[in-house]
Amino acid sequence: MGVNYETLTVGPLQANCFILYDTDTKETIVVDPGDEPDRIIDFINDRKLKVKYILCTHAHFDHVGAVPELKEHTGALLLIHEEELEIYNAAKDMAAFFGYDISELPPPDRTLKEG
């Protein structure tokens, strides 16, 4: 059993999306899917990965923009820190303020906290 990771640099702001997966089971965590959902989904499909979790390290729109499409495609659980919820809930408006358009974000399945 081994763990592999790939980094996809996505979107006009060039944010890093990390894809970590077990090389045997193909169970996967996608971290910070900020943009280019089709590219991320193609990567997942090409490798037959099974996305279990989508983890957002923080809620800036360039780190959460592809969450809706990725969650819909994979059915993965969305995880975000509880202190990021206010920013997460405002991400669509924040993106629009900067001239970007992202889909309405789904509510997180679980919130995380320190400890």
URWOWO-V788970 format. One record per run of one state. SS is the DSSP state (h for helix, s for strand, l for the rest). FROM is the first residue (numbers start at 1). TO is the last residue. If there is no record, write none. Layout:
SS;FROM;TO
SS;FROM;TO
This chain:
l;1;2
s;3;10
l;11;14
s;15;22
l;23;26
s;27;31
l;32;36
h;37;46
l;47;49
s;50;56
l;57;60
h;61;64
l;65;66
h;67;74
l;75;76
s;77;81
h;82;89
l;90;90
h;91;97
l;98;109
s;110;112
l;113;115
